[in-house]
Amino acid sequence: MGVARDVEKRLEGMVEGFFARVFRSGLQPVEIGKRILREMEEGRTVSVNKIYAPNEFRVSMGAEDYVRFGPMEAGLTREFSELIIDQAKTNRWNLMGLPRISFQEVERMGKGQFNVEASLAADSNQQMPRASTREPNQQDLSATRAVSSLTADRLGMANERKAELVVLDERGEAKDRISITKAPVSVGRMSTNDIVLSDSNVSRRHAELRNDGGRWTVADLGSTNGTLVNGKLAKEHQLNDGDKITFGTSELMFKSSASGGA
């Protein structure tokens, strides 16, 4: 509760003084700040031994609010960046780079309406994990859909393991393993996916792994570059043990104890 109150006080401080005179009505900076913190919480992903939180945020708003925010964009960006860094430090989350906040106008949005999209973005001197998963739900592990195999073992989820995706490197060798514990499993570039691929050739929501009566399938979700299974373009394909799935330039091997099943 102490941390929550500190965050609330800081956000409220953002609309004091000059900001308060500018933002008398319509969308308030405090609303955006709260949403950014929520997106950080919900967008956490896990590599083998680190928890990553989103560091890139795209804020969409209507024309009237966008005009009001324009003169204050630099100051708000600085405030939000400090807030993001403080939140990451408090929770011991890792950021792949410095916070990035951008504002954009969306015609269909009215006064007071807004949306925040979050993602992980690496600085030029940082290396993103090739594949990561959302942080397990510690209160309800049964709700967790995909985790690194090491995390599954650490949390005692080995018996819940339905199938695995082996992350392959450029030489086709195993680099990491992701345990699939529940279906469906979303795959894509956005941090809200169950499996997050740091690949610019992967769409935000690229594909989905599904299980129907023990039969696993991969279904493309209308991605820009398509999904390949064993080198062939596939809209929807039933998976067998050893099948290689390509999303963008990322290749993963499907592993299951039963041929075509979990």
NUVO-573488 format. One record per residue (C-alpha): residue number from 1; residue in one letter; x, y, z. Coordinates in steps of 0.001 Angstrom, whole numbers. Example, Ala and Ser with C-alpha at 12.3 -4.5 7.8 and 13.67 -1.06 7.14 Angstrom:
<nodes>
<node 1,'a',<12300,-4500,7800>>,
<node 2,'s',<13670,-1060,7140>>,
</nodes>
This chain:
<nodes>
<node 1,'m',<0,0,0>>,
<node 2,'g',<2939,2347,731>>,
<node 3,'v',<4283,2015,-2799>>,
<node 4,'a',<815,2483,-4280>>,
<node 5,'r',<290,5693,-2287>>,
<node 6,'d',<3695,7029,-3350>>,
<node 7,'v',<2872,6394,-6996>>,
<node 8,'e',<-541,8022,-6618>>,
<node 9,'k',<997,11094,-4978>>,
<node 10,'r',<3591,11449,-7726>>,
<node 11,'l',<992,11155,-10466>>,
<node 12,'e',<-1200,13739,-8786>>,
<node 13,'g',<1797,16049,-8556>>,
<node 14,'m',<2082,15985,-12327>>,
<node 15,'v',<-1054,18088,-12688>>,
<node 16,'e',<-134,20742,-10161>>,
<node 17,'g',<1006,24247,-11022>>,
<node 18,'f',<1298,25058,-14711>>,
<node 19,'f',<40,21628,-15840>>,
<node 20,'a',<-3115,22150,-13781>>,
<node 21,'r',<-3879,25382,-15628>>,
<node 22,'v',<-3371,23730,-19013>>,
<node 23,'f',<-5315,20540,-18219>>,
<node 24,'r',<-8449,21942,-16577>>,
<node 25,'s',<-10698,19591,-18568>>,
<node 26,'g',<-10466,16639,-20914>>,
<node 27,'l',<-7790,13973,-20686>>,
<node 28,'q',<-5505,14316,-17646>>,
<node 29,'p',<-1813,13309,-17442>>,
<node 30,'v',<-2549,11367,-14254>>,
<node 31,'e',<-4858,9061,-16238>>,
<node 32,'i',<-2101,8311,-18733>>,
<node 33,'g',<416,7733,-15936>>,
<node 34,'k',<-1847,5202,-14242>>,
<node 35,'r',<-2439,3389,-17523>>,
<node 36,'i',<1309,3237,-18226>>,
<node 37,'l',<1907,1630,-14827>>,
<node 38,'r',<-888,-857,-15493>>,
<node 39,'e',<596,-1746,-18881>>,
<node 40,'m',<3993,-2281,-17248>>,
<node 41,'e',<2383,-4669,-14759>>,
<node 42,'e',<359,-6598,-17327>>,
<node 43,'g',<3088,-6635,-19979>>,
<node 44,'r',<5857,-8250,-17934>>,
<node 45,'t',<7719,-11032,-19698>>,
<node 46,'v',<10194,-13585,-18385>>,
<node 47,'s',<13380,-14909,-19946>>,
<node 48,'v',<15388,-17672,-18299>>,
<node 49,'n',<16314,-15658,-15198>>,
<node 50,'k',<15046,-12080,-15620>>,
<node 51,'i',<11715,-10276,-15565>>,
<node 52,'y',<11337,-7607,-18241>>,
<node 53,'a',<8781,-4811,-18241>>,
<node 54,'p',<7747,-2768,-21288>>,
<node 55,'n',<9744,413,-21843>>,
<node 56,'e',<8063,1733,-25001>>,
<node 57,'f',<4605,3305,-24794>>,
<node 58,'r',<2461,4734,-27604>>,
<node 59,'v',<-301,7008,-26310>>,
<node 60,'s',<-3245,7604,-28664>>,
<node 61,'m',<-5812,10352,-28068>>,
<node 62,'g',<-8389,12502,-29817>>,
<node 63,'a',<-7602,15700,-31730>>,
<node 64,'e',<-8683,18134,-28999>>,
<node 65,'d',<-6589,16481,-26301>>,
<node 66,'y',<-3643,16084,-28680>>,
<node 67,'v',<-3587,19844,-29328>>,
<node 68,'r',<-3533,20526,-25572>>,
<node 69,'f',<-804,17964,-24907>>,
<node 70,'g',<1451,19209,-27715>>,
<node 71,'p',<3186,22114,-25908>>,
<node 72,'m',<3736,19961,-22818>>,
<node 73,'e',<4933,16801,-24573>>,
<node 74,'a',<8603,17183,-23616>>,
<node 75,'g',<7815,17803,-19941>>,
<node 76,'l',<5286,14981,-19739>>,
<node 77,'t',<7650,12590,-21485>>,
<node 78,'r',<10334,13372,-18905>>,
<node 79,'e',<7912,12853,-16004>>,
<node 80,'f',<6566,9588,-17402>>,
<node 81,'s',<10112,8328,-18061>>,
<node 82,'e',<11126,8933,-14446>>,
<node 83,'l',<7942,7231,-13282>>,
<node 84,'i',<8673,4161,-15433>>,
<node 85,'i',<12255,3877,-14175>>,
<node 86,'d',<11168,4253,-10531>>,
<node 87,'q',<8469,1611,-10951>>,
<node 88,'a',<10954,-816,-12517>>,
<node 89,'k',<13467,-268,-9704>>,
<node 90,'t',<10814,-687,-7005>>,
<node 91,'n',<9672,-4026,-8440>>,
<node 92,'r',<13134,-5189,-9587>>,
<node 93,'w',<12007,-5395,-13182>>,
<node 94,'n',<14474,-5053,-16037>>,
<node 95,'l',<14075,-2545,-18866>>,
<node 96,'m',<15612,-3306,-22257>>,
<node 97,'g',<16450,360,-22752>>,
<node 98,'l',<15513,3876,-21755>>,
<node 99,'p',<11764,4611,-21654>>,
<node 100,'r',<10230,5789,-24911>>,
<node 101,'i',<6911,7610,-24899>>,
<node 102,'s',<5186,8894,-28019>>,
<node 103,'f',<1863,10673,-28510>>,
<node 104,'q',<-337,10325,-31572>>,
<node 105,'e',<-3638,11761,-32723>>,
<node 106,'v',<-6493,9419,-33632>>,
<node 107,'e',<-9438,11089,-35341>>,
<node 108,'r',<-12088,8617,-34169>>,
<node 109,'m',<-11302,9261,-30502>>,
<node 110,'g',<-13305,11894,-28648>>,
<node 111,'k',<-12349,14224,-25834>>,
<node 112,'g',<-11050,12313,-22821>>,
<node 113,'q',<-10634,9029,-24717>>,
<node 114,'f',<-7186,7477,-24999>>,
<node 115,'n',<-5309,4224,-25407>>,
<node 116,'v',<-1820,3082,-24413>>,
<node 117,'e',<89,339,-26260>>,
<node 118,'a',<3186,-1067,-24570>>,
<node 119,'s',<6099,-3084,-25916>>,
<node 120,'l',<9695,-3989,-25153>>,
<node 121,'a',<12271,-2052,-27176>>,
<node 122,'a',<16020,-2600,-26941>>,
<node 123,'d',<18605,161,-27210>>,
<node 124,'s',<21270,-328,-29878>>,
<node 125,'n',<23750,-1577,-27263>>,
<node 126,'q',<21257,-3998,-25691>>,
<node 127,'q',<20222,-7435,-26872>>,
<node 128,'m',<16611,-8507,-26542>>,
<node 129,'p',<15915,-12081,-25469>>,
<node 130,'r',<14976,-13903,-28675>>,
<node 131,'a',<11895,-15341,-27015>>,
<node 132,'s',<10325,-14617,-23648>>,
<node 133,'t',<7073,-15356,-21847>>,
<node 134,'r',<4707,-13413,-19620>>,
<node 135,'e',<5406,-13621,-15910>>,
<node 136,'p',<3605,-16588,-14306>>,
<node 137,'n',<503,-15799,-12266>>,
<node 138,'q',<1842,-16616,-8800>>,
<node 139,'q',<-1661,-16580,-7255>>,
<node 140,'d',<-3082,-18935,-9885>>,
<node 141,'l',<-425,-20976,-11671>>,
<node 142,'s',<-3172,-22894,-13478>>,
<node 143,'a',<-3881,-19708,-15453>>,
<node 144,'t',<-308,-19604,-16781>>,
<node 145,'r',<-141,-20635,-20440>>,
<node 146,'a',<3560,-20651,-21315>>,
<node 147,'v',<6791,-20337,-19310>>,
<node 148,'s',<10460,-21110,-19820>>,
<node 149,'s',<11175,-24733,-18984>>,
<node 150,'l',<13524,-23702,-16167>>,
<node 151,'t',<10744,-21603,-14631>>,
<node 152,'a',<8306,-24512,-14985>>,
<node 153,'d',<10709,-26770,-13100>>,
<node 154,'r',<11336,-24125,-10415>>,
<node 155,'l',<7597,-23624,-9828>>,
<node 156,'g',<6859,-27342,-9783>>,
<node 157,'m',<4842,-27202,-12991>>,
<node 158,'a',<6615,-30084,-14716>>,
<node 159,'n',<3560,-32351,-14478>>,
<node 160,'e',<1396,-29655,-16091>>,
<node 161,'r',<3648,-29434,-19129>>,
<node 162,'k',<1575,-30225,-22225>>,
<node 163,'a',<4122,-29535,-24941>>,
<node 164,'e',<7290,-27558,-25586>>,
<node 165,'l',<8601,-25080,-28101>>,
<node 166,'v',<12359,-25235,-28573>>,
<node 167,'v',<13796,-21858,-29588>>,
<node 168,'l',<16405,-22423,-32308>>,
<node 169,'d',<19359,-20170,-33071>>,
<node 170,'e',<20742,-19294,-36515>>,
<node 171,'r',<22511,-22672,-36700>>,
<node 172,'g',<19336,-24563,-35877>>,
<node 173,'e',<20562,-25465,-32396>>,
<node 174,'a',<18425,-25275,-29252>>,
<node 175,'k',<18802,-21937,-27471>>,
<node 176,'d',<15917,-22070,-24991>>,
<node 177,'r',<12821,-24109,-24223>>,
<node 178,'i',<9318,-22847,-23562>>,
<node 179,'s',<6843,-25078,-21754>>,
<node 180,'i',<3225,-24839,-22895>>,
<node 181,'t',<946,-25528,-19950>>,
<node 182,'k',<-2418,-24311,-21219>>,
<node 183,'a',<-4087,-23444,-24525>>,
<node 184,'p',<-4596,-21273,-26445>>,
<node 185,'v',<-1160,-19633,-26507>>,
<node 186,'s',<-694,-16354,-28375>>,
<node 187,'v',<2571,-15612,-30179>>,
<node 188,'g',<3719,-12206,-31384>>,
<node 189,'r',<5835,-9110,-30911>>,
<node 190,'m',<3596,-7331,-28384>>,
<node 191,'s',<4386,-7813,-24715>>,
<node 192,'t',<803,-8904,-23992>>,
<node 193,'n',<1299,-12190,-25879>>,
<node 194,'d',<1961,-15408,-23981>>,
<node 195,'i',<5130,-15899,-26050>>,
<node 196,'v',<6916,-12685,-27043>>,
<node 197,'l',<9326,-12769,-29999>>,
<node 198,'s',<11778,-9878,-30364>>,
<node 199,'d',<11728,-9989,-34155>>,
<node 200,'s',<10736,-7015,-36326>>,
<node 201,'n',<9446,-9471,-38949>>,
<node 202,'v',<6912,-10848,-36470>>,
<node 203,'s',<3498,-9171,-36280>>,
<node 204,'r',<2178,-7771,-33015>>,
<node 205,'r',<-284,-10663,-32763>>,
<node 206,'h',<1148,-13192,-35154>>,
<node 207,'a',<-257,-16636,-34424>>,
<node 208,'e',<-1918,-18862,-31863>>,
<node 209,'l',<-1264,-22398,-30653>>,
<node 210,'r',<-4475,-24303,-29992>>,
<node 211,'n',<-5360,-27678,-28547>>,
<node 212,'d',<-8491,-29514,-29635>>,
<node 213,'g',<-9006,-32913,-28068>>,
<node 214,'g',<-5283,-33464,-27622>>,
<node 215,'r',<-4386,-32327,-31138>>,
<node 216,'w',<-2159,-29251,-31296>>,
<node 217,'t',<-2484,-26806,-34171>>,
<node 218,'v',<-860,-23498,-35059>>,
<node 219,'a',<-3113,-20848,-36615>>,
<node 220,'d',<-1859,-17692,-38302>>,
<node 221,'l',<-3748,-14567,-37176>>,
<node 222,'g',<-3412,-12645,-40426>>,
<node 223,'s',<242,-11769,-39868>>,
<node 224,'t',<2142,-9667,-42393>>,
<node 225,'n',<4779,-12284,-43238>>,
<node 226,'g',<2777,-15424,-42553>>,
<node 227,'t',<3532,-18546,-40533>>,
<node 228,'l',<5540,-21437,-41945>>,
<node 229,'v',<5520,-25069,-40820>>,
<node 230,'n',<8478,-27095,-42075>>,
<node 231,'g',<9166,-24388,-44637>>,
<node 232,'k',<5634,-24230,-46071>>,
<node 233,'l',<3192,-21361,-45591>>,
<node 234,'a',<320,-22438,-43342>>,
<node 235,'k',<-2917,-20704,-42384>>,
<node 236,'e',<-3721,-23469,-39890>>,
<node 237,'h',<-1730,-26650,-39436>>,
<node 238,'q',<-1900,-29662,-37128>>,
<node 239,'l',<1435,-30077,-35376>>,
<node 240,'n',<3460,-33223,-34908>>,
<node 241,'d',<6496,-33819,-32731>>,
<node 242,'g',<9560,-32247,-34355>>,
<node 243,'d',<7715,-29811,-36634>>,
<node 244,'k',<9583,-26548,-37184>>,
<node 245,'i',<7469,-23382,-37030>>,
<node 246,'t',<8756,-20096,-38452>>,
<node 247,'f',<7413,-16734,-37301>>,
<node 248,'g',<9199,-13949,-39185>>,
<node 249,'t',<12875,-14937,-38918>>,
<node 250,'s',<12363,-16824,-35636>>,
<node 251,'e',<12287,-20619,-35792>>,
<node 252,'l',<10889,-22835,-33053>>,
<node 253,'m',<10556,-26614,-32916>>,
<node 254,'f',<7367,-28148,-31544>>,
<node 255,'k',<7910,-31018,-29114>>,
<node 256,'s',<5192,-33251,-27706>>,
<node 257,'s',<5260,-36577,-25878>>,
<node 258,'a',<2474,-37835,-28133>>,
<node 259,'s',<2431,-37472,-31891>>,
<node 260,'g',<-16,-34678,-32747>>,
<node 261,'g',<-1182,-34416,-29129>>,
<node 262,'a',<-389,-33270,-25619>>,
</nodes>
